[in-house]
Amino acid sequence: MKTLLLALALAIPAGAATERIAIVKTDDVRTANGKWDRCFKIAHDKGIKVSAGIIADSLEKQGSAYHQWLRKWDATGMVEFWNHGWDHKRWTEGGKNKSEFGGSGYAHQIKHLEKAQAAYKNALGKDFTVFGGPFNAMDQDTAKALGKIPELKLVFCNPGAPATMAMRDRILLPMSLRGEHDGTGKPDFQKFKEDYAKKDSPNLTFAAIQFHPTGFSEKGFKDYAAILDFLKSEGWTFMLPSEYAETKRKRN
């Protein structure tokens, strides 16, 4: 029996059952500022790449200096920008709460996705390949609209979100670990560790981890850095969404 178990163990590629992949998901790029630069630099000094969601109407509202700043970070290969919608709005209509990709209707959503794609292509000369809904809201119309834009191959989502059931042709990036436990822009390292201990299991092999760097206080930056250090110490491999897609392609 021992010989059989040893043979089986040797037949499994090293790390195949234990590889853990993390994607740093940062939200709400709409202008160049020092907090974004600091967020990126903290990660990069640790050898960690960062994905950053652009609210795409900023590509029209901001000037050429903003475009140059985006191109500078894109050229490093350490930052991957993604489609975070057109205007990140929410409102109440007929007594119902709605948002850009939650209850707004197919026509509204496809228009906003297409406008965002076009604005980014015009500014940086490439396509967004990743989508993440403002407020993490998505519905069946979002799934339908994404189906019309093949360039958007990857989707950030909450684990088990109903809308993702209609996105089987997309690579899903579930936010399995929570980055900010004290509210938007407020990471807390101790609370992160406590939550991690509860979720840690052999089945936890992927996590997109969300942050809002423009809301970080000095403590927020320290806790953000501590969370990254902790995950590295736990053996997590950090990737950009496009790198994760490539690993999936090679495995398939």
PyMOL commands that set and color helices and strands:
alter all, ss='L'
color gray80, all
select helices_A, chain A and resi 2-11+34-45+58-61+64-76+106-124+134-136+140-146+162-166+189-199+213-215+218-233+241-251
alter helices_A, ss='H'
color red, helices_A
select strands_A, chain A and resi 20-29+50-54+79-83+90-93+96-99+130-131+154-157+171-174+206-211+236-238
alter strands_A, ss='S'
color yellow, strands_A
deselect
rebuild
show_as cartoon
